[in-house]
Amino acid sequence: MAAFFLWCILLFLCWPLALLALVLAPLVWLILLPFRLLGFAVGGALQLVKAIFFLPARILGGPRLGW
């Protein structure tokens, strides 16, 4: 909601820049989408490595940490 109000203020102050932002925002989102998917994949791989690393402690019944 705040982004909408900021955009309205920008539209009032400088309408060509506001219209340019309105057109370019979906394009920037599409360009950044592969990096977001890569971040999910890397995060999942790191969670797998962490689970494998802590597996012996979980089997032996080590103390539980609130992660």
C-alpha positions, 0 to 999 in steps of 0.5 A: 500500500505504501508503494502505491502512495509513493508511486502516486506522489511520483506521478504527481511530481514527475509523471514521465518518470512514474510511467517509465517506472510503471512500464519497467517494473515488470521487465525488471521482475522478469530479469531478476526471476532466474536469480530468485530461483537460483537462490531457492536452489542454493538455499535448498542445497545448503539445507541438505548439507546441513541436515547431512552434517548434523545427522550423526548428532541427531542419531546419537540423541544430542541436545536439540537446538531451537533452529 
